[in-house]
Amino acid sequence: MHLARFPRVRLAHLPTPLEPLPRLSEALGVELWIKRDDCTGLAGGGNKTRKLEFLLGEAFEQDADTLVTQGAVQSNHVRQTAAAAAAHGLKCEIILEERTGSTATDYVDNGNVLLDRLFGAQIRRVPGGADMVAELEKTAADVRARGGKPYVIPGGGSNAVGALGYVDCAREIVVGADDLDMRIDRIVTATGSAGTHAGLVAGLAVMGSDIPVLGIGVRAPKAKQEENVLKLARETAALLGRPDAVTPEMVVADCDYVGEGYGLVDAAVIEALTLAARTDGIVLDPVYTGKAMKGLIALARAGRFEGETVVFLHTGGAQGLFGYESEIGGSL
């Protein structure tokens, strides 16, 4: 697993901390640690920064001058992509899907959207349910027609190149645990566009580690989510020269905590946000880490992690909280 073979642009503050959560552990009866990928640095941090290091490496290798990507209105990926483009003198064209249907002013204009504009990205909005692959190609064609050289990044930066960022994170987690003489029994993370989950699975498999990864789904049903993660994990392992390293048993998603849908907040999400904040001062987001923590809390209370040491991968996204004040603020 020699990642120096792949072009890379250094964007992140690495390694990110691996820290105990003593008060939340006491509240849940589980030995809980946190991998602080909210501290990667770029535009306030988040998991997409690791992916963008390899995606920008490939973009520069292809002499691109414009990054083209997409996401939901409050996309953390879009924010970090816009920041990476600004930091490296690239143009950035983004497509925001009105996926949740919210028309609240804070949701459509504040949080990540405000930051997208601050970083100078060109924004185009499309209705929920739009064919985002087709919309990406439409924007890329417009860039080409103007004489530009687009580099298209899928939603979440989730392809095999982007997933290399979480191959590297898997290595970092294992090395960090070894330095602490800590045995990890399980890693828990949000799973959405699949790149983070797939990269972790592929990285651990290629290293020969037997640490299981549990993805808490934020959008798709279990069968579809596991299918997406398995496909991408295998593509990532193949990119590393180990196409047979990943088996279906390594991919586990629990999608019982999505609630009413992607980006929609419920009382259990607000409880998760509040509990993390008021025990160990951890700020989660309503879309990804809040739902992942919602699932972790429910599973811990049901005895699922009894006797285990669990690492929660914090994928960032606190900037999106400011798009949800109208929904969350009154509950605090």
N, C-alpha and C positions, 0 to 999 in steps of 0.2 A: 504494500500500500504506500506507493511513493508519490505523494501528491505534487511534489515539485516538478513532475513531468507535465503538469497542466498549467497553462498560462493563468496568472493570478494577479489581481490588483489589490494591494493591502488596504483595507478599509476599516477593519474592526480592531477594537481594543481586546487583545487576546493574551493569555487565556482569561475567560470570564470566571468570576469567583464560583466556587462550590462551597456552600455554606449550610450550617445546620439551621433548622427552624425550631428552636426549643419550645416556644410557647404554643405554637400550632401543633407540634408533636404531642405535647401534653394534652391539648384539647381533643385530639383525635385518637390518642392511644397508639400512635405509630411513630417509629423513628424516621422523621422526615427531613430531607435535605433539599436544597434548591440549587439548580444550575442557573446562574444569573445571566442568561442571554438577553435580558433586557438591558444589560450593561455593555453591549457591543460598541456603543459610542455614536455611530453615524445617525444624525438627525434624531437623537434621543435614544437610539439603540433599538434592538429587536432582532429576531432570528433571520430576517431576510438579508441582513448585512453579510453574514457568512456566505450565503448563496451568491450574492452580488459580487463578491471577490472573484469567483470563478467565471461568472457570467460576463463581467466587465473585461476579464482577461481575454475571453474569447471575442468579445466585441472589438477590442483594440487589435487583436490578431486579424480580424476581418476588415480593419480600417473603417469601422462604422463611425458616424458623426452624430447619430440620433438614436436614443433608446426609445423603444415603443413597448408599452406594457398596459395591463388592464387590471382592474380589481373592483370590488364593491366600493360604494361611496366613501366609507371610512377605512379604506385599505391601508394597512401598515406597510405592505409591500410597495405600494405605489409611492407612499411618502419616502421610504428609504431609497427607492430607485431614483426619484426626482432629486434627492440630495446627492446621491452618487454621481448623477449626471452633472449637477452644478459644480461639484468639487473637482471634476475632471474636464470641464469645458465642453461637455456634450449637450446637445439639445435633448429635450425630453417631451414626448407626446404620450399622454395617458388617456385611457378610456375608463370612465367610471360608470359601473352598472348600478342602476337604482334597484338593487336586489331586495332590500327590505320593504320597499314601498313607503318609507317614512318621508314626510315632507316637512318635518320639524326644522326650524331655522338652524338650531344648533347642529343638527345632524347633517344638513346639506351644505352648510357654510363654515362650520367651526371644526375644531379637532384636526384630524389629518388633512382635511380639505384646505383649511387655512394654510397649513404648512406646504402642501403641494403648490399653492399659488405663491407662497413666499420663496420657494426654491425656483420659481420661474417656469414650471412645467405648463405646457399647453393642455388644457382639459377639454375633453368632449364627453358628454353624458349620453347614455343610451338607456332604454327602458329595461326593467327586470326581465330576465328570460331571453335576452338577445343572444344571438350566436356570437360569442366573444372571440372565437377563433377567426370567424369571418370579419369581425370588426377590427381585429388586429391587422389582418392582411389589407383591409381597406385603408387604414391609416398608414401602413408601411408603403402601400402603392402611392399614396399622396406624397409621402416623403420622397420617394424615388422620382416622382413626376416633377418635383421642385429641384431635383439635382442632388438630393441628399442620399446618404447611405444608412439605411435603418438597420438596427439590430433588434429583433423581436424577442421579448422576454415573456414567457407564458405567465398566467396568473400565479402569484405566489413564488415566482422564480422556480417553479417546480418542474424541472426536467433533469436529466441525468447530470448535466454539467452543474446546475445549481445545487443538486443534492450532494455534490462533493463537499460542500460547506458543512454538511452534517455527518459526513464520513469523518471529517476532521474533528468535529465536535465529539463524536463517539470516542475517538482516540484520546481527546483531551479529558473526557470524563473518566476513562479508565486510568489514565496516567495520574490524574488528580486524586482518584480514590486510592490508588497504590501509594501515593505520597503520604496519604493520611492513614494508611493501614486500615482502610475501610472496605468492607465487603458490601457491594450493592446487590440487593435482591431483585430490584425492579426499577425501571425508568418509566415515568408517566409523563405524557405530553399531549397537547392538543393536536388533533390531526384533521386537516382540512384539504388543502390543495395537494397534499401527500409528500411534498419534497423533504420536509424535516423528518417526518416519521420514516420515510423510505431511506433517507441518508443514514439515519441512526442504525436501522436494521442492517443495511448493507455494510456499513463500517464495522459494526460489531461482528457480523458474520465473517467478513474478510480477515479480521483480526483473530478469529477463533474464540471470541468471548461468548459466554453463555448467558449474558444478562438479558432477560426478556424486556421488551418494550411494549407498554400498553398505551395505545392511542385513544384518547377520548374524543369522539367525533363531534364536529361542530356544524355539519351540514348533511352529508349523504347517509343513507342507510348502511348498516353494517356490511352486508355482502358487497355492495358497490365500493365502499371505502376500502375494504380489505383487498378487493380486486385491483383498485387503483394503486394502493401502496405496494402490493406485491409486484405488479408490473414495473413500477418505477424502481423499486429496490433491485430487481433483477437487471434492469437496464444499467443501473449505477454500478452494480457488481461487475457486469460485463465490461463497462468502461475501465474498471480497475484490473481487468484481466482474469476475473474469477466468476465467469457466468453461471456456474453451478453452486455458488456459495449460499445463496438464499433459498430457503424452502418455505412452503406455505405455512408451516407451523410457527415460523418466526413472526408472522404478521398477525397481530391481534388488535382489533378496534372494538371499543364499546361505544355504541352510538345511541345509548338510552338517555342521554342528557342533552340532546339537541334542543329539546323543548318545542316551541311552535315553529321554529325555523331558524335559518342562518341570521345571525345578528339581532335576533329578537330576545329581549331580556325578560326573565321571570324572577319570582321571589327567591328561588334557590340560587340563582346567579348573584343577586344582590347580597344574599347571605354569604356566599363565597368571597365576594369582593370585600365585604365588611370584616369577615373573620380573619382573612389574611392581613388586612390593614391594621386591625386592632390587636392582633397577637404579636406578629413580628415586623410590622411596619412595611409590609410588601404591597405594592400597588399593582393590581392586575387589570386586565381590560375586559369589557363586557362580552366580546365576541369570541375570543379564543381561550385565553388563560382563565377567564372567569368561568367558562363552561367546563374546562378541563379540571379546575379546582372544585367546581360543583360535583363532578363525577368522582373525584378523589375523595371528597368529604363523605359522599353517600356510601362509597365502597368501603372506606375505612370504618364508618359507623356500623356497617354490616359485617365487619370482621374479615374482610377480604385480604387485608394486608397484615394480619396478626403475626407478630414475630419477625416482620420484614424490616429492612432498611430500604426506604423508597427515595429516589431522587426525582423531584418534580422539575422538569425543564421549563423555565420561564421564558416564553418566546417574545415578551415585550408587548407593546400596544397601548401603554397607558395614555398616550396622546389621544387615542380614540375616546377616552372617558369624557372629554369635553364636548363630544358630539352627542352625548347621552344624558346631559345634565337634566333635561326636562323629564326624562324617564326615571332617573336614579335619585336625583337630588332630594325629592320629597320623601324618600324612604330612609334618609340618613339622620 
